[in-house]
Amino acid sequence: MHTFEECWRYALEGGVLLDRREAERLFHYAQTYAEEIVEVGTCTGGSGCILAATARRLTLIEPGTHRASAILRNLARTPWFHCASLLTVKDNIVWPHYPGKISLLFLDHEHTWAAVRNSLHGWRRSMAEDSIVACHDYNGEKYPEVKNAIDESGIRVIEVVGAMAFCKW
């Protein structure tokens, strides 16, 4: 099993946009819900380094190909690159056809009310029973639409760490 410190080092080198407390809590949930993890909004792959360390299977979704080489380069530096796959399309192309049952969904993509609401509802049918949804940028004044969409979706916020909300349906 990989330690958080090991993952954090790779994440920092990969340009992670989470603070340490958020990353530690995400790592904790990823350890607990490791079977099938999906990250929507991978950016450069920093948080993907954390998720890949625990996942049995990890799907990263980052629309467009402009960040793909950075994501793959950052993940390839880790010893757990083998479990990850990258899709360079919007998540609404994926969720209707996703083949597995997701144990942990991490949303950190478009910060509009509609995008967050649509992703929460779109991915819901693919979520395993007793799964976790982690949503970044829940707190703070910068992205109020993220919090509004989560609060109005019917999902239950079970924990907030920094700007990260951890939720269950």
TILO-141568 format. One line per 10 residues: number of its first residue (from 1); for each residue x, y, z of C-alpha. Coordinates in nm, 2 decimals. Example, Ala and Ser with C-alpha at 12.3 -4.5 7.8 and 13.67 -1.06 7.14 Angstrom:
<rs>
1> 1.23,-0.45,0.78; 1.37,-0.11,0.71
</rs>
This chain:
<rs>
1> 0.00,0.00,0.00; 0.13,0.34,-0.09; 0.14,0.62,0.18; -0.01,0.96,0.15; 0.34,1.12,0.17; 0.45,0.92,-0.14; 0.13,1.02,-0.33; 0.16,1.39,-0.22; 0.51,1.41,-0.36; 0.39,1.29,-0.70
11> 0.08,1.51,-0.68; 0.29,1.83,-0.60; 0.52,1.75,-0.89; 0.21,1.70,-1.11; 0.06,2.04,-1.02; -0.22,1.94,-0.78; -0.48,2.21,-0.72; -0.59,2.07,-0.38; -0.44,2.18,-0.05; -0.28,1.92,0.17
21> -0.58,1.87,0.40; -0.82,1.82,0.10; -0.57,1.58,-0.06; -0.53,1.38,0.26; -0.90,1.34,0.30; -0.94,1.25,-0.07; -0.67,0.99,-0.03; -0.85,0.84,0.28; -1.18,0.81,0.08; -1.00,0.67,-0.22
31> -0.84,0.40,0.00; -1.19,0.31,0.14; -1.37,0.33,-0.20; -1.09,0.20,-0.42; -1.28,-0.04,-0.65; -1.38,0.20,-0.94; -1.28,0.56,-0.92; -1.37,0.83,-1.18; -1.23,1.18,-1.18; -1.40,1.45,-1.39
41> -1.17,1.75,-1.44; -0.82,1.61,-1.42; -0.64,1.93,-1.52; -0.27,1.82,-1.52; -0.31,1.49,-1.33; -0.20,1.60,-0.98; -0.50,1.47,-0.80; -0.50,1.17,-1.04; -0.17,1.07,-0.89; -0.34,1.05,-0.55
51> -0.64,0.85,-0.67; -0.43,0.61,-0.88; -0.22,0.51,-0.58; -0.53,0.34,-0.43; -0.76,0.26,-0.72; -0.81,-0.08,-0.86; -0.94,0.11,-1.17; -0.92,0.48,-1.24; -1.08,0.67,-1.52; -0.97,1.03,-1.57
61> -1.19,1.26,-1.78; -1.05,1.59,-1.91; -1.21,1.74,-2.22; -0.99,1.82,-2.51; -0.64,1.69,-2.59; -0.45,2.00,-2.48; -0.38,1.86,-2.13; -0.35,1.49,-2.22; 0.03,1.48,-2.25; 0.08,1.66,-1.91
71> -0.16,1.42,-1.75; 0.00,1.11,-1.89; 0.35,1.24,-1.82; 0.26,1.30,-1.46; 0.09,0.96,-1.41; 0.37,0.78,-1.59; 0.62,0.90,-1.32; 0.43,0.71,-1.06; 0.45,0.34,-0.98; 0.08,0.29,-1.02
81> 0.03,0.42,-1.37; -0.11,0.08,-1.49; -0.46,0.13,-1.33; -0.54,0.46,-1.50; -0.71,0.54,-1.83; -0.77,0.89,-1.98; -1.07,1.00,-2.18; -1.04,1.34,-2.35; -1.41,1.42,-2.39; -1.68,1.59,-2.18
91> -1.82,1.37,-1.91; -2.17,1.39,-2.05; -2.04,1.18,-2.34; -1.93,0.91,-2.10; -2.19,0.89,-1.83; -2.47,0.74,-2.04; -2.24,0.45,-2.14; -2.02,0.40,-1.84; -1.98,0.02,-1.80; -1.89,-0.01,-1.43
101> -2.03,0.08,-1.09; -1.84,0.37,-0.95; -1.73,0.36,-0.59; -1.58,0.71,-0.58; -1.66,1.00,-0.81; -1.45,1.31,-0.79; -1.59,1.62,-0.96; -1.36,1.91,-1.02; -1.46,2.04,-1.37; -1.67,2.32,-1.50
111> -1.77,2.54,-1.22; -2.12,2.63,-1.34; -2.44,2.54,-1.17; -2.57,2.35,-1.48; -2.24,2.15,-1.53; -2.23,2.04,-1.17; -2.60,1.96,-1.15; -2.59,1.77,-1.48; -2.28,1.57,-1.38; -2.43,1.48,-1.04
121> -2.75,1.36,-1.20; -2.58,1.20,-1.50; -2.34,0.99,-1.30; -2.59,0.89,-1.04; -2.71,0.58,-1.23; -2.34,0.45,-1.25; -2.28,0.49,-0.88; -2.24,0.18,-0.67; -2.45,0.14,-0.35; -2.28,0.32,-0.06
131> -2.05,0.52,-0.29; -1.89,0.86,-0.23; -1.90,1.17,-0.44; -1.62,1.43,-0.38; -1.68,1.78,-0.51; -1.40,2.04,-0.51; -1.46,2.41,-0.49; -1.77,2.36,-0.27; -1.68,2.64,-0.03; -1.57,2.99,-0.09
141> -1.68,3.29,-0.28; -1.51,3.21,-0.60; -1.75,2.94,-0.73; -2.09,2.98,-0.55; -2.27,2.80,-0.83; -2.08,2.47,-0.74; -2.22,2.49,-0.38; -2.57,2.58,-0.50; -2.58,2.29,-0.75; -2.47,2.04,-0.49
151> -2.71,2.17,-0.22; -3.00,2.17,-0.46; -2.93,1.82,-0.61; -3.06,1.62,-0.32; -2.72,1.46,-0.25; -2.63,1.46,0.12; -2.30,1.64,0.22; -2.14,1.42,0.49; -1.81,1.61,0.54; -1.65,1.93,0.43
161> -1.27,1.97,0.43; -1.14,2.30,0.30; -1.31,2.36,-0.03; -1.40,1.99,-0.07; -1.74,1.84,0.00; -1.78,1.46,0.04; -2.13,1.34,-0.03; -2.36,1.04,-0.05; -2.68,0.98,-0.23
</rs>
